[in-house]
Amino acid sequence: FEYKETIETGSKAAARGGVTSICPMPNTKPVIDSPESVKDLLKRADCSPVHILPIGACTIGQEGKELADIEGMKDAGIVALSEDGKSVMDSALFRKLLKEAARLDLPMFSHCEDKALVEGGVMNKGKKSEELGLPGITNSVEDVIVARDIIMSKEAGNRLHLCHCSTADSVVLVEMAKKQGLPVSAEVCPHHFTMSDDEITEDNGRFKMNPPLRNRADVDALKEGLKTGIMEVISTDHAPHGKEEKDQSMLKAPFGIVGLETSFALGYTELVDKGVLTLSQLVEKMSVNPAKVLGIDKGNLAPGKAADIVIADITKEYKIDSSKFVSKGKNTPFDGKKVKGRVITTIVDGKIVYKY
């Protein structure tokens, strides 16, 4: 899928967005599901200006039928496991996977979606989907699997990280897990705390993402979850696609939007500038906490640590211009949006890898 993104363009987009370490998901062709494919990825990633920390697939070919060689992939360099844009729907196989993840101390990154409940949906089910005449995706599609994965992780004793949460009940379930002292963490993406489905202006693929943009009550709950620390990570779910693929009806377009080059500015504009988080809390959720979730020695500037540093001008207001993205993907609903917080310089291991 080099027409969507390459290691070079993706890693340069990360540097431009002030991201010094990225965790590529395994949904490539071939799937990253073996020690050999992990080693091959890392070898080809030598050209990357930023750190690349691969995530391995849970099952062979992401087909949900047979576990991948998880121990072999860990030895080859993966930092976590994920089936990425889907869930392992076979609960017996998933339990086996979680026990293996616990044994090897690898965090499980869950994309929570009950496939059987999607029913061809392309956006959030509600007034806007009815208005546009499009099939909707209910909150239960996510919530059912969030609950399942938390319960099964409790039994298996593994670390669980819930990716790109989008619903109010996801926040409730994560809070319940934390109150029980379970090693569960969760993330929110900028598009889910910045936009609601009310702001979808037309049936166009740039608004199609998985999970979808939810209603205003969900957006407010996600912001509150970030504010209280229940949701401790902000991530991008960067998903580049070709122009022709996205510039059509949501019925035909693939799911996903790009996020690496807009995440800091959207976070600053929507959360810090509006008093939801302090700047320190934003940095914590984009740097300190992700490193903790992965169990890696990054996310701080103590003497002797890696000099991964981002310098941003938080007073600088500008319009997002997708034509200037380094990523091959220009698919964003934020084109033309006014934001604050321009990344000026990105430093990785003491070396300047991006300068505005």
Summary of the structure (lengths in Angstrom):
residues: 356
radius of gyration: 19.0
end to end distance: 28.5
largest distance: 57.1
contacts: 1246
relative contact order: 0.13
helix: 40%
strand: 15%
